[in-house]
Every structure is written in C-alpha cells, then in structure tokens.
C-alpha cells in the first residue's frame, strides 16, 4: 500500500486503527471516545459532520515517528492531522502543527496554496502535489525526526521543514499562531485527527517510532 521507507533501526509498526477497534483513540481533553463526533463506517473512522466537533487523539504520545494513513474528504470538507499535541489549551492546534486535509476545489482554503491539502497549515504550501479527487482515497505519510518534518501525499514529498528554525519562526511570527506561545514547541505529544465540521474518513492508520 505505502512505499517502503529506507530508515535504519526501524521499530515495528503499531496499528492505530484496524477497521474495527477504537481502543487507541479518545477525544481531545476527554477520557472517552467521542461517539457523537466519530463513528466506524465501512472499516474507516468517520468524522460525523453534524457531530459536536471533538478532535480525536491517540491515547499515547509520540516524539520521533513515521505515520501512515489514508483519508477521504466530503465535498467542501476540511480536516487535518495534528502532531505533538499537548492538552493544556482549548484546541489541539494551539500546540501541534497541522497537516491540512481539504477539498481544494470547493473549500475556500483551497484558493491559497498555504492552506490547501498537504500544506503545513497557513505556513508552508505543498509542491509536487497530486491530490486525488474528492470522494477518493488519498495516502498521507508524515515523518517527524527531531526538528525535521516531511509530508508525503500519494507517494510524493510535498512539504519539508525544520521546527524552531529561523525560517519557520519568521513565518509563525506573521501568522495566526503568533500569540500561541507553545505552538510547535512540544517535543512529544498526541496525534490528532481534526473534526472541522465536515464528514471525513480515515483508514489503515499505523505509526512507528523512529
């Protein structure tokens, strides 16, 4: 399904969602799975668009990792994958960087490359992007090793950046995140799947620590 990674000292994959069990997940800042916001449908995790918009997070925290999953968006939909999330603030994105997931054609954020699918949301636009049509599955791979992060969409690397670098800090200083003192500062944290009020599906979710 996914391309093999040429990485030394690889640890085993941990399956975070096998098409049935939600044992690895709970709601952001809650102890339980948010049944009014998320459900299991056709071996996929589905964000219920009419739900209470609770983000889904892993029960475990991760520092250096490789994450792989598939996602499918509803027309006009918006979601994201947020990593190294702490729970000390109202929203997951107040600490964790977000990989944007979007219907680029029908959502207004698709008009700006820096907020389009695959972007480091509102900061770095993707390049070399091959986004599958809305309603079809896309593959996403995220590699975070120390300060180095890569976004891979459908087999192509679309974003690469260094956390806490002068270049990224300059972008943050001009963004909506400027007043979030711990944004991008956590070195380990939860993986979050964002509920942004739209139907979105995730499947084949797995992670391994690097």
Backbone as ProteinMPNN parsed JSONL, in Angstrom:
{"seq_chain_A": "XXXXXXXXXXXXXXXXXXXXXXXXXXXXXXXXXXXXXXXXXXXXXXXXXXXXXXXXXXXXXXXXXXXXXXXXXXXXXXXXXXXXXXXXXXXXXXXXXXXXXXXXXXXXXXXXXXXXXXXXXXXXXXXXXXXXXXXXXXXXXXXXXXXXXXXXXXXXXXXXXXXXXXXXXXXXXXXXXXXXXXXXXXXXXXXXXXXXXXXXXXXXXXXXXX", "coords_chain_A": {"N_chain_A": [[0.825, -1.21, 0.0], [1.757, 1.376, 0.974], [4.79, 3.092, 0.133], [7.966, 1.693, 0.871], [10.083, 2.653, 3.553], [13.376, 3.808, 3.669], [15.081, 3.484, 6.262], [17.202, 3.384, 9.053], [17.374, 1.089, 11.839], [14.618, 0.536, 12.324], [11.573, 0.43, 14.122], [8.876, -1.823, 15.031], [5.725, -1.586, 13.289], [2.92, 0.045, 14.716], [-0.409, -0.55, 14.841], [-2.873, 1.781, 14.633], [-5.504, 2.014, 13.929], [-7.574, -0.515, 12.953], [-9.724, -0.904, 11.34], [-11.828, -1.635, 12.852], [-11.574, -1.546, 15.804], [-11.528, 1.065, 18.255], [-9.747, 1.416, 20.256], [-7.345, 2.747, 20.61], [-7.845, 5.436, 20.707], [-9.198, 8.594, 21.822], [-11.253, 11.402, 22.81], [-10.084, 14.767, 22.413], [-8.897, 16.204, 25.331], [-10.623, 14.724, 26.821], [-11.66, 11.653, 28.422], [-12.823, 9.613, 27.058], [-14.034, 7.95, 24.049], [-15.357, 9.959, 21.469], [-18.436, 9.54, 20.739], [-20.5, 11.005, 19.608], [-19.302, 12.484, 17.719], [-17.601, 10.952, 16.131], [-17.468, 7.877, 14.27], [-17.347, 4.369, 13.393], [-17.242, 3.26, 10.136], [-17.733, 1.206, 7.441], [-15.155, 0.02, 7.74], [-13.628, 2.254, 8.266], [-12.635, 5.186, 10.078], [-14.915, 7.674, 10.712], [-15.507, 11.113, 10.707], [-18.283, 12.673, 11.945], [-20.143, 14.972, 10.351], [-22.185, 16.507, 11.466], [-21.713, 16.315, 14.115], [-20.393, 16.947, 17.517], [-17.993, 18.106, 17.078], [-15.549, 17.238, 18.223], [-12.11, 16.839, 18.406], [-10.152, 13.965, 17.563], [-7.813, 12.065, 19.36], [-4.724, 10.24, 19.776], [-4.272, 7.877, 22.41], [-1.736, 7.455, 23.349], [1.438, 9.196, 23.483], [3.761, 10.553, 21.101], [7.077, 11.001, 19.879], [9.532, 11.045, 17.961], [8.614, 9.855, 14.857], [7.023, 7.85, 12.289], [4.196, 8.188, 10.461], [1.447, 6.713, 8.858], [-1.435, 6.822, 6.818], [-4.707, 6.624, 5.265], [-6.945, 8.931, 3.753], [-10.162, 10.395, 3.124], [-12.184, 12.869, 1.717], [-15.219, 14.722, 2.199], [-17.412, 16.578, -0.06], [-16.397, 19.932, -0.238], [-15.169, 19.791, 2.203], [-13.098, 19.912, 5.23], [-10.284, 19.165, 7.174], [-7.674, 17.825, 9.291], [-4.364, 16.63, 10.168], [-2.79, 16.62, 13.175], [0.122, 16.968, 15.076], [2.323, 16.003, 17.835], [0.877, 17.01, 20.041], [-0.197, 18.821, 22.868], [-2.336, 18.952, 25.784], [-3.02, 21.272, 27.112], [-4.325, 23.523, 26.342], [-7.167, 25.147, 24.748], [-7.627, 24.134, 22.132], [-6.391, 21.56, 19.929], [-4.68, 22.475, 17.916], [-3.414, 24.622, 19.012], [-1.006, 23.927, 20.053], [0.083, 21.856, 18.436], [1.527, 21.404, 15.178], [-0.236, 21.495, 12.049], [-1.139, 19.29, 9.454], [-2.703, 19.997, 6.575], [-5.851, 18.8, 5.443], [-8.085, 18.628, 2.801], [-10.832, 19.549, 0.628], [-9.766, 20.839, -2.08], [-10.918, 22.076, -4.294], [-13.536, 22.945, -3.665], [-13.568, 24.13, -1.161], [-12.923, 27.203, 0.485], [-10.347, 27.554, 1.494], [-8.755, 26.239, -0.288], [-8.019, 28.018, -2.22], [-5.751, 29.304, -1.515], [-2.477, 28.343, -1.561], [-0.987, 27.805, 0.73], [-2.83, 27.007, 2.577], [-3.94, 24.807, 1.513], [-4.635, 21.325, 0.65], [-2.317, 19.097, 2.106], [-0.52, 21.025, 2.934], [1.631, 22.566, 5.445], [-0.287, 23.852, 7.653], [-1.342, 27.088, 6.901], [1.223, 28.054, 6.786], [3.345, 26.755, 5.189], [3.285, 26.039, 1.815], [2.341, 23.202, -0.182], [4.307, 21.406, -2.633], [4.743, 19.827, -5.854], [2.392, 18.298, -5.926], [-0.069, 15.765, -6.028], [-3.192, 15.457, -5.814], [-5.872, 13.386, -5.118], [-9.201, 13.15, -6.515], [-12.058, 14.584, -4.797], [-13.813, 12.46, -2.606], [-12.417, 10.223, -3.241], [-9.809, 8.039, -2.081], [-6.898, 9.26, -0.458], [-3.394, 8.937, 0.156], [-1.476, 9.56, 3.015], [1.593, 10.367, 4.468], [3.612, 10.991, 7.204], [6.631, 12.108, 8.459], [8.475, 12.615, 11.291], [11.316, 13.586, 12.751], [13.221, 14.49, 15.288], [13.749, 17.878, 14.814], [13.154, 17.83, 12.167], [10.749, 17.55, 9.643], [8.557, 15.894, 7.387], [6.057, 15.917, 4.869], [4.241, 13.613, 3.026], [2.322, 13.053, 0.227], [0.264, 10.901, -1.419], [2.478, 9.387, -2.281], [4.419, 11.263, -2.992], [6.808, 13.631, -1.859], [5.718, 16.531, -0.404], [5.989, 18.657, 1.342], [8.558, 19.983, 3.402], [10.329, 20.716, 6.323], [11.99, 22.483, 9.033], [11.539, 22.415, 12.388], [11.505, 25.081, 14.753], [13.346, 26.545, 13.366], [15.017, 29.492, 11.987], [13.731, 30.252, 9.608], [11.144, 29.027, 9.722], [10.214, 30.093, 12.138], [10.046, 32.786, 11.459], [7.913, 32.748, 9.674], [5.863, 31.913, 11.385], [5.719, 34.114, 13.061], [4.334, 35.923, 11.554], [1.822, 34.948, 11.397], [-1.413, 33.449, 12.296], [-0.694, 32.044, 14.506], [0.993, 33.422, 16.139], [0.393, 34.338, 18.686], [0.359, 32.085, 20.196], [2.081, 30.608, 22.488], [3.252, 28.068, 22.804], [3.09, 26.797, 20.424], [4.284, 24.522, 18.083], [6.328, 23.852, 19.828], [6.362, 21.612, 21.444], [7.964, 18.519, 22.135], [7.2, 15.955, 22.251], [4.034, 14.316, 21.901], [0.454, 13.92, 21.462], [-1.105, 12.399, 18.561], [-3.431, 13.957, 16.515], [-6.618, 13.816, 14.945], [-8.404, 15.993, 13.148], [-11.608, 17.389, 13.791], [-13.568, 19.253, 11.843], [-16.11, 20.031, 11.378], [-17.004, 18.729, 9.107], [-17.764, 15.846, 7.081], [-15.402, 13.317, 7.063], [-13.14, 10.706, 6.29], [-10.983, 8.184, 7.64], [-8.553, 5.613, 7.297], [-6.636, 2.524, 7.639], [-4.566, 3.205, 9.516], [-1.423, 3.647, 10.844], [1.582, 3.623, 12.864], [5.029, 4.155, 13.585], [7.71, 4.321, 15.873], [10.649, 6.24, 15.628]], "CA_chain_A": [[0.0, 0.0, 0.0], [2.641, 2.524, 1.059], [6.179, 2.851, -0.239], [8.833, 1.343, 1.991], [10.986, 3.71, 3.992], [14.762, 3.388, 3.879], [15.465, 4.068, 7.528], [17.911, 2.446, 9.904], [16.862, 0.798, 13.175], [13.178, 0.714, 12.343], [10.8, -0.306, 15.098], [7.678, -2.391, 14.411], [4.544, -0.74, 13.13], [1.814, -0.048, 15.667], [-1.663, -0.258, 14.147], [-3.711, 2.664, 15.445], [-6.889, 1.705, 13.595], [-7.576, -1.72, 12.132], [-11.003, -1.008, 10.665], [-12.875, -2.003, 13.801], [-11.408, -1.103, 17.183], [-11.121, 2.449, 18.518], [-9.106, 1.348, 21.566], [-6.176, 3.64, 20.69], [-8.294, 6.81, 20.49], [-10.152, 9.259, 22.705], [-11.462, 12.799, 22.438], [-9.166, 15.773, 22.961], [-9.211, 16.681, 26.673], [-11.633, 13.86, 27.434], [-11.152, 10.309, 28.682], [-13.584, 8.618, 26.315], [-14.194, 8.114, 22.605], [-16.481, 10.886, 21.239], [-19.368, 8.839, 19.864], [-21.36, 11.958, 18.902], [-18.488, 13.148, 16.7], [-16.898, 9.98, 15.294], [-18.02, 6.533, 14.232], [-16.677, 3.444, 12.488], [-18.126, 3.031, 8.991], [-17.062, 0.511, 6.332], [-13.748, -0.163, 8.117], [-12.962, 3.556, 8.332], [-13.076, 6.161, 11.064], [-15.615, 8.779, 10.047], [-15.944, 12.277, 11.458], [-19.675, 12.973, 11.64], [-20.178, 16.416, 10.13], [-23.159, 17.151, 12.346], [-21.357, 15.994, 15.495], [-20.025, 18.055, 18.401], [-16.699, 18.633, 16.626], [-14.434, 16.867, 19.095], [-10.948, 16.241, 17.75], [-9.78, 12.637, 18.02], [-6.37, 11.99, 19.604], [-4.193, 8.968, 20.26], [-4.082, 7.809, 23.854], [-0.3, 7.545, 23.592], [2.195, 10.315, 22.933], [4.844, 10.147, 20.204], [8.109, 12.019, 19.682], [10.009, 10.832, 16.591], [7.7, 8.836, 14.353], [6.545, 7.8, 10.914], [2.759, 7.937, 10.49], [0.836, 6.484, 7.556], [-2.88, 6.613, 6.825], [-5.446, 7.055, 4.093], [-8.05, 9.832, 4.104], [-11.109, 10.723, 2.056], [-12.897, 14.075, 2.127], [-16.535, 15.02, 1.638], [-17.388, 17.812, -0.859], [-16.258, 21.168, 0.52], [-14.745, 19.461, 3.558], [-11.85, 20.41, 5.807], [-9.822, 18.432, 8.351], [-6.226, 17.921, 9.399], [-3.608, 15.76, 11.065], [-2.014, 17.496, 14.05], [1.055, 16.076, 15.789], [2.976, 16.509, 19.05], [-0.179, 17.822, 20.651], [-0.411, 18.858, 24.31], [-3.753, 19.202, 26.101], [-3.068, 22.367, 28.071], [-5.035, 24.654, 25.767], [-8.527, 24.834, 24.303], [-7.633, 23.394, 20.88], [-5.176, 20.802, 19.63], [-3.783, 23.238, 17.048], [-2.71, 25.662, 19.772], [0.361, 23.45, 20.272], [0.582, 20.977, 17.389], [1.446, 21.79, 13.762], [-1.308, 20.79, 11.335], [-1.082, 18.942, 8.037], [-4.04, 20.288, 6.09], [-6.598, 17.873, 4.6], [-9.065, 19.57, 2.271], [-11.339, 19.559, -0.741], [-9.175, 22.066, -2.609], [-11.75, 22.714, -5.322], [-14.793, 23.524, -3.184], [-13.384, 24.864, 0.089], [-12.234, 28.482, 0.246], [-8.922, 27.448, 1.826], [-8.045, 25.715, -1.435], [-7.583, 29.115, -3.083], [-4.421, 29.705, -1.032], [-1.664, 27.126, -1.521], [-0.502, 27.57, 2.092], [-3.899, 26.386, 3.359], [-4.502, 23.735, 0.69], [-4.339, 19.969, 1.109], [-0.904, 18.734, 2.183], [0.279, 22.121, 3.48], [1.757, 22.869, 6.861], [-1.405, 24.779, 7.576], [-1.172, 28.542, 6.987], [2.638, 28.398, 6.881], [4.162, 26.293, 4.06], [2.49, 25.444, 0.749], [2.895, 21.981, -0.768], [4.764, 21.408, -4.023], [4.764, 18.489, -6.468], [1.217, 17.662, -5.325], [-1.038, 15.015, -6.827], [-4.32, 15.23, -4.921], [-6.946, 12.631, -5.751], [-10.48, 13.875, -6.472], [-12.885, 14.45, -3.607], [-14.549, 11.208, -2.591], [-11.455, 9.147, -3.456], [-8.832, 7.938, -1.001], [-5.54, 9.787, -0.574], [-2.418, 8.419, 1.107], [-0.661, 10.566, 3.698], [2.697, 9.868, 5.294], [4.265, 12.075, 7.935], [7.854, 11.695, 9.134], [8.982, 13.635, 12.215], [12.54, 13.111, 13.413], [13.78, 15.696, 15.873], [13.117, 19.074, 14.263], [12.913, 17.658, 10.733], [9.423, 17.006, 9.359], [8.203, 15.752, 5.978], [4.706, 15.495, 4.493], [4.185, 12.88, 1.765], [0.942, 12.894, -0.24], [0.158, 9.986, -2.563], [3.791, 8.918, -2.699], [5.343, 12.354, -3.317], [7.089, 14.562, -0.766], [5.126, 17.816, -0.789], [6.423, 19.686, 2.291], [9.696, 19.612, 4.248], [10.676, 21.886, 7.124], [12.71, 22.298, 10.285], [10.931, 23.099, 13.518], [12.343, 26.019, 15.509], [14.354, 27.162, 12.502], [14.724, 30.895, 11.729], [12.772, 30.385, 8.506], [9.793, 28.711, 10.189], [9.827, 31.058, 13.171], [9.663, 34.019, 10.783], [6.563, 32.537, 9.149], [4.94, 31.881, 12.518], [5.602, 35.478, 13.583], [3.406, 36.671, 10.706], [0.657, 34.089, 11.218], [-2.411, 33.362, 13.366], [-0.116, 31.309, 15.633], [1.986, 34.264, 16.818], [0.043, 34.504, 20.097], [0.295, 30.754, 20.806], [3.48, 30.507, 22.904], [3.8, 26.714, 22.736], [2.882, 26.238, 19.091], [5.47, 23.843, 17.522], [7.389, 23.75, 20.831], [6.335, 20.317, 22.124], [8.847, 17.543, 21.504], [6.396, 14.753, 22.08], [2.634, 14.611, 22.136], [-0.541, 13.08, 20.818], [-1.511, 12.608, 17.179], [-4.839, 14.341, 16.488], [-7.387, 13.903, 13.708], [-9.24, 17.173, 13.409], [-13.017, 17.488, 13.401], [-13.767, 20.649, 11.439], [-17.499, 20.203, 10.981], [-17.266, 18.083, 7.816], [-17.554, 14.408, 7.018], [-14.098, 12.903, 6.548], [-12.891, 9.311, 6.641], [-9.594, 7.757, 7.79], [-8.4, 4.169, 7.422], [-5.267, 1.988, 7.549], [-3.728, 4.134, 10.283], [-0.362, 2.978, 11.59], [2.675, 4.512, 13.251], [6.177, 3.52, 14.226], [8.621, 5.273, 16.47], [11.957, 6.283, 14.98]], "C_chain_A": [[0.858, 1.259, 0.0], [4.046, 2.133, 0.63], [6.997, 2.55, 1.007], [9.798, 2.492, 2.288], [12.376, 3.145, 4.221], [15.299, 4.095, 5.111], [16.136, 3.009, 8.382], [17.178, 2.266, 11.234], [15.36, 1.035, 13.286], [12.538, -0.127, 13.433], [9.538, -0.848, 14.416], [6.562, -1.36, 14.287], [3.563, -1.004, 14.265], [0.544, 0.345, 14.922], [-2.549, 0.57, 15.074], [-5.189, 2.508, 15.138], [-6.901, 0.583, 12.578], [-8.87, -1.908, 11.357], [-12.149, -1.347, 11.591], [-12.714, -1.317, 15.159], [-10.979, 0.366, 17.269], [-10.363, 2.537, 19.844], [-7.937, 2.312, 21.718], [-6.551, 5.118, 20.687], [-9.238, 7.291, 21.598], [-10.318, 10.694, 22.219], [-10.408, 13.694, 23.087], [-9.719, 16.298, 24.287], [-10.387, 15.937, 27.302], [-11.027, 12.467, 27.603], [-11.784, 9.246, 27.799], [-13.612, 8.93, 24.819], [-15.451, 8.947, 22.346], [-17.503, 10.323, 20.247], [-20.322, 9.771, 19.125], [-20.622, 12.657, 17.762], [-17.88, 12.191, 15.695], [-17.585, 8.623, 15.362], [-17.14, 5.663, 13.339], [-17.665, 3.065, 11.398], [-17.332, 2.394, 7.863], [-15.551, 0.433, 6.541], [-12.943, 1.14, 8.07], [-13.489, 4.334, 9.526], [-13.712, 7.334, 10.328], [-15.918, 9.89, 11.046], [-17.36, 12.613, 11.006], [-19.823, 14.487, 11.541], [-21.111, 17.16, 11.055], [-22.852, 16.912, 13.821], [-20.917, 17.201, 16.297], [-18.591, 18.542, 18.185], [-15.561, 18.39, 17.612], [-13.309, 16.283, 18.26], [-10.659, 14.886, 18.378], [-8.275, 12.607, 18.234], [-5.98, 10.577, 20.04], [-4.072, 9.017, 21.776], [-2.611, 7.952, 24.218], [0.278, 8.831, 23.004], [3.358, 9.782, 22.098], [5.799, 11.326, 20.004], [8.623, 11.952, 18.251], [9.24, 9.654, 16.011], [7.538, 8.928, 12.844], [5.08, 7.366, 10.985], [2.256, 7.744, 9.071], [-0.66, 6.263, 7.729], [-3.437, 6.97, 5.453], [-6.619, 7.922, 4.551], [-8.888, 10.138, 2.869], [-12.008, 11.853, 2.551], [-14.274, 14.151, 1.475], [-16.462, 16.329, 0.85], [-17.364, 19.063, 0.018], [-15.686, 20.987, 1.908], [-13.35, 19.932, 3.927], [-11.527, 19.561, 7.029], [-8.312, 18.597, 8.435], [-5.67, 16.836, 10.291], [-2.692, 16.676, 11.869], [-1.129, 16.605, 14.924], [1.758, 16.807, 16.923], [2.062, 17.502, 19.768], [-0.145, 17.691, 22.17], [-1.871, 19.224, 24.568], [-3.933, 20.343, 27.104], [-3.86, 23.573, 27.589], [-6.361, 24.19, 25.177], [-8.548, 23.938, 23.078], [-6.303, 22.675, 20.655], [-4.184, 21.623, 18.82], [-3.084, 24.392, 17.771], [-1.282, 25.235, 20.113], [0.899, 22.692, 19.065], [0.481, 21.564, 15.995], [0.424, 20.915, 13.039], [-0.954, 20.532, 9.878], [-2.496, 19.089, 7.5], [-4.586, 19.172, 5.202], [-7.833, 18.629, 4.115], [-9.609, 19.128, 0.917], [-10.876, 20.876, -1.361], [-10.106, 22.807, -3.556], [-12.935, 23.469, -4.737], [-14.676, 24.262, -1.856], [-12.56, 26.115, -0.177], [-10.75, 28.408, 0.553], [-8.1, 26.904, 0.658], [-7.541, 26.787, -2.386], [-6.191, 29.628, -2.706], [-3.59, 28.433, -0.868], [-1.21, 26.785, -0.103], [-1.573, 27.004, 3.015], [-4.589, 25.277, 2.562], [-4.072, 22.376, 1.221], [-2.841, 19.672, 1.047], [-0.019, 19.787, 2.811], [0.554, 21.943, 4.967], [0.849, 24.065, 7.058], [-1.02, 26.232, 7.867], [0.284, 28.983, 7.061], [3.43, 28.007, 5.637], [3.276, 25.563, 3.062], [3.142, 24.164, 0.24], [3.361, 22.207, -2.197], [4.698, 19.974, -4.542], [3.566, 17.652, -6.011], [0.342, 16.975, -6.36], [-2.177, 14.615, -5.896], [-5.413, 14.49, -5.668], [-8.277, 13.365, -5.602], [-11.249, 13.618, -5.182], [-13.751, 13.195, -3.704], [-13.68, 10.002, -2.845], [-10.419, 9.182, -2.326], [-7.496, 8.55, -1.396], [-4.66, 9.142, 0.485], [-1.628, 9.58, 1.705], [0.373, 9.876, 4.562], [3.376, 11.068, 5.925], [5.476, 11.497, 8.648], [8.329, 12.865, 9.997], [10.152, 13.036, 12.976], [13.263, 14.337, 13.969], [13.021, 16.914, 15.363], [12.75, 18.924, 12.79], [11.585, 16.946, 10.492], [9.189, 16.972, 7.854], [6.734, 15.344, 5.861], [4.795, 14.814, 3.131], [2.725, 12.638, 1.407], [0.939, 12.037, -1.496], [1.52, 9.654, -3.175], [4.801, 9.988, -3.035], [5.557, 13.251, -2.097], [6.634, 15.95, -1.177], [5.549, 18.961, 0.127], [7.575, 19.126, 3.11], [10.11, 20.856, 5.02], [11.409, 21.485, 8.391], [12.002, 23.109, 11.367], [11.965, 23.96, 14.235], [13.491, 26.59, 14.684], [14.024, 28.643, 12.313], [13.668, 31.088, 10.643], [11.35, 30.121, 8.975], [9.329, 29.707, 11.244], [9.411, 32.393, 12.565], [8.253, 33.914, 10.197], [5.531, 32.549, 10.272], [4.689, 33.288, 13.05], [4.612, 36.32, 12.792], [2.069, 35.949, 10.55], [-0.314, 34.192, 12.397], [-1.867, 32.682, 14.619], [0.808, 32.162, 16.489], [1.677, 34.414, 18.306], [-0.146, 33.17, 20.805], [1.711, 30.363, 21.232], [4.076, 29.11, 22.795], [3.529, 26.045, 21.396], [4.217, 25.776, 18.503], [6.583, 23.616, 18.553], [7.422, 22.403, 21.556], [7.252, 19.338, 21.394], [8.272, 16.132, 21.537], [4.955, 15.103, 22.413], [1.739, 13.659, 21.376], [-0.62, 13.38, 19.318], [-2.999, 12.913, 17.197], [-5.384, 14.292, 15.064], [-8.446, 14.959, 13.946], [-10.679, 16.981, 12.938], [-13.306, 18.954, 13.117], [-15.179, 20.859, 10.893], [-17.875, 19.573, 9.656], [-17.099, 16.578, 7.959], [-16.189, 14.129, 6.388], [-13.833, 11.503, 7.082], [-11.388, 9.041, 6.697], [-9.569, 6.237, 7.899], [-6.921, 3.8, 7.323], [-4.269, 2.9, 8.26], [-2.693, 3.334, 11.073], [0.788, 3.946, 11.833], [3.826, 3.66, 13.755], [7.114, 4.61, 14.738], [9.998, 5.146, 15.828], [13.034, 6.566, 16.009]], "O_chain_A": [[0.706, 2.114, -0.872], [4.441, 0.974, 0.752], [6.736, 3.102, 2.076], [10.258, 3.195, 1.389], [12.537, 2.123, 4.889], [15.894, 5.169, 5.017], [15.686, 1.865, 8.428], [16.464, 3.157, 11.695], [14.892, 1.665, 14.235], [12.926, -1.277, 13.64], [9.172, -0.381, 13.338], [6.471, -0.407, 15.06], [3.403, -2.14, 14.713], [0.442, 1.466, 14.423], [-2.926, 0.122, 16.156], [-6.037, 2.825, 15.972], [-6.327, 0.694, 11.495], [-9.09, -2.97, 10.775], [-13.308, -1.352, 11.177], [-13.606, -0.596, 15.607], [-10.177, 0.843, 16.466], [-10.333, 3.59, 20.482], [-7.571, 2.662, 22.84], [-5.666, 5.973, 20.665], [-9.962, 6.509, 22.215], [-9.603, 11.141, 21.323], [-9.91, 13.403, 24.174], [-10.853, 16.772, 24.359], [-11.057, 16.452, 28.197], [-10.004, 12.148, 26.996], [-11.333, 8.101, 27.788], [-13.259, 10.028, 24.39], [-16.5, 8.679, 22.932], [-17.432, 10.605, 19.051], [-20.902, 9.375, 18.114], [-21.236, 13.336, 16.94], [-17.663, 12.555, 14.539], [-18.199, 8.267, 16.368], [-16.286, 6.173, 12.613], [-18.774, 2.61, 11.677], [-16.362, 2.978, 7.38], [-14.77, 0.739, 5.64], [-11.73, 1.125, 7.86], [-14.638, 4.166, 9.936], [-13.107, 7.913, 9.426], [-16.511, 9.647, 12.097], [-17.604, 12.812, 9.816], [-19.65, 15.2, 12.529], [-20.861, 18.316, 11.396], [-23.652, 17.272, 14.684], [-21.04, 18.338, 15.842], [-18.046, 19.289, 18.998], [-14.707, 19.255, 17.804], [-13.522, 15.344, 17.493], [-10.889, 14.68, 19.57], [-7.526, 13.077, 17.378], [-6.787, 9.829, 20.592], [-3.802, 10.071, 22.354], [-2.274, 8.502, 25.266], [-0.327, 9.463, 22.138], [3.875, 8.696, 22.358], [5.385, 12.485, 19.967], [8.186, 12.735, 17.408], [9.216, 8.575, 16.602], [7.867, 9.935, 12.217], [4.769, 6.297, 11.511], [2.596, 8.52, 8.178], [-1.096, 5.598, 8.669], [-2.747, 7.534, 4.604], [-7.211, 7.678, 5.602], [-8.399, 10.14, 1.74], [-12.529, 11.8, 3.665], [-14.466, 13.702, 0.346], [-15.543, 17.119, 1.066], [-18.204, 19.231, 0.903], [-15.707, 21.918, 2.713], [-12.54, 20.295, 3.073], [-12.413, 19.273, 7.834], [-7.736, 19.421, 7.725], [-6.392, 16.206, 11.063], [-1.903, 17.425, 11.294], [-1.596, 15.595, 15.451], [1.792, 18.036, 16.977], [2.425, 18.644, 20.052], [-0.074, 16.582, 22.699], [-2.558, 19.739, 23.685], [-4.906, 20.361, 27.858], [-4.048, 24.534, 28.334], [-6.641, 22.993, 25.114], [-9.404, 23.059, 22.982], [-5.249, 23.111, 21.118], [-2.975, 21.491, 19.01], [-2.242, 25.067, 17.179], [-0.441, 26.077, 20.426], [2.062, 22.868, 18.703], [-0.539, 22.161, 15.652], [0.243, 19.745, 13.376], [-0.525, 21.435, 9.16], [-3.397, 18.371, 7.934], [-3.887, 18.662, 4.326], [-8.556, 19.21, 4.925], [-8.937, 18.428, 0.161], [-11.523, 21.909, -1.186], [-10.084, 24.037, -3.613], [-13.308, 24.523, -5.252], [-15.612, 24.959, -1.464], [-11.616, 26.092, -0.967], [-9.962, 29.127, -0.062], [-6.884, 27.087, 0.619], [-6.727, 26.504, -3.265], [-5.539, 30.309, -3.498], [-3.971, 27.541, -0.111], [-1.063, 25.61, 0.234], [-1.262, 26.564, 4.122], [-5.696, 24.86, 2.902], [-3.246, 22.287, 2.13], [-2.183, 19.965, 0.048], [1.116, 19.494, 3.187], [-0.191, 21.257, 5.667], [1.194, 25.179, 6.663], [-0.459, 26.556, 8.914], [0.566, 30.142, 7.362], [4.129, 28.851, 5.076], [2.601, 24.594, 3.408], [4.368, 24.055, 0.234], [2.863, 23.097, -2.887], [4.609, 19.026, -3.762], [3.697, 16.457, -5.744], [0.052, 17.526, -7.421], [-2.13, 13.559, -5.266], [-5.835, 14.923, -6.74], [-8.456, 14.125, -4.65], [-11.107, 12.567, -4.558], [-14.341, 12.908, -4.745], [-14.135, 8.868, -2.689], [-10.191, 10.22, -1.705], [-7.025, 8.379, -2.521], [-5.123, 8.836, 1.584], [-1.17, 10.469, 0.987], [0.073, 8.929, 5.289], [3.678, 12.048, 5.245], [5.359, 10.502, 9.364], [8.556, 13.966, 9.495], [9.989, 12.091, 13.749], [13.843, 15.122, 13.218], [11.796, 16.978, 15.467], [12.099, 19.803, 12.225], [11.323, 15.884, 11.056], [9.568, 17.896, 7.134], [6.234, 14.538, 6.646], [5.358, 15.372, 2.189], [1.976, 12.077, 2.206], [1.536, 12.399, -2.51], [1.694, 9.64, -4.393], [5.948, 9.662, -3.34], [4.607, 13.588, -1.391], [7.102, 16.49, -2.179], [5.474, 20.123, -0.272], [7.58, 17.949, 3.471], [10.23, 21.934, 4.439], [11.446, 20.314, 8.769], [11.884, 24.33, 11.269], [13.143, 23.611, 14.311], [14.487, 27.062, 15.234], [12.864, 29.027, 12.461], [12.818, 31.973, 10.742], [10.443, 30.895, 8.669], [8.169, 30.12, 11.238], [8.523, 33.064, 13.093], [7.492, 34.881, 10.223], [4.454, 33.128, 10.128], [3.57, 33.613, 13.445], [4.103, 37.32, 13.299], [1.273, 36.294, 9.677], [-0.073, 34.92, 13.361], [-2.498, 32.731, 15.675], [1.357, 31.669, 17.474], [2.592, 34.596, 19.109], [-0.737, 33.114, 21.884], [2.469, 29.838, 20.417], [5.297, 28.976, 22.702], [3.726, 24.838, 21.259], [5.17, 26.553, 18.435], [7.686, 23.22, 18.174], [8.412, 22.086, 22.215], [7.304, 19.336, 20.164], [8.814, 15.222, 20.91], [4.69, 16.073, 23.123], [2.203, 12.718, 20.733], [-0.252, 14.465, 18.867], [-3.761, 12.19, 17.839], [-4.707, 14.673, 14.109], [-9.281, 14.829, 14.84], [-10.933, 16.482, 11.842], [-13.292, 19.791, 14.02], [-15.417, 21.737, 10.065], [-18.952, 19.847, 9.127], [-16.387, 16.098, 8.842], [-15.869, 14.644, 5.317], [-14.249, 11.158, 8.187], [-10.617, 9.591, 5.911], [-10.452, 5.638, 8.514], [-6.075, 4.624, 6.979], [-3.262, 3.31, 7.684], [-3.04, 2.459, 11.867], [0.954, 4.939, 11.124], [3.617, 2.571, 14.289], [7.28, 5.663, 14.122], [10.444, 4.039, 15.524], [14.213, 6.642, 15.664]]}, "name": "protein", "num_of_chains": 1, "seq": "XXXXXXXXXXXXXXXXXXXXXXXXXXXXXXXXXXXXXXXXXXXXXXXXXXXXXXXXXXXXXXXXXXXXXXXXXXXXXXXXXXXXXXXXXXXXXXXXXXXXXXXXXXXXXXXXXXXXXXXXXXXXXXXXXXXXXXXXXXXXXXXXXXXXXXXXXXXXXXXXXXXXXXXXXXXXXXXXXXXXXXXXXXXXXXXXXXXXXXXXXXXXXXXXXX"}
